Amino acid sequence: MPGLSAKWVDAFRTEQHPPIYVECPDYLSHVEAAHNRGMHIGCAVRGKGKLLSWFSPMEILRLYDMGFYIADASACEVLVETPTQLIVASPRPLRLLPHAVSLAA
């Protein structure tokens, strides 16, 4: 949704990870193949450390307030993995993934 990030991104943020198309230029072929199998596609990270490299704790709280949550994507199929992110696929809609237990865990 255009403009949504303005509602949760820290105003002082100056750095960000490269987009997936920079880290994996052929990512769309993986996504298309998964879509053709009826899979639902999303982005993920491995573990709390990687999550916190994408989002500050305050950004996570803002996203929670907006109705978003940290999902447990451990049952998803990994389509693409780069040093900073994953593209995952699930036979179930991603909004139905279970909530992660805790950011502190």
Secondary structure as UniProt FT lines:
FT   TURN            2..3
FT   HELIX           4..7
FT   TURN            11..12
FT   HELIX           20..23
FT   TURN            25..26
FT   HELIX           27..36
FT   TURN            37..38
FT   STRAND          40..44
FT   HELIX           47..54
FT   HELIX           57..65
FT   TURN            66..67
FT   TURN            74..75
FT   STRAND          77..81
FT   STRAND          86..90
FT   HELIX           94..96
//
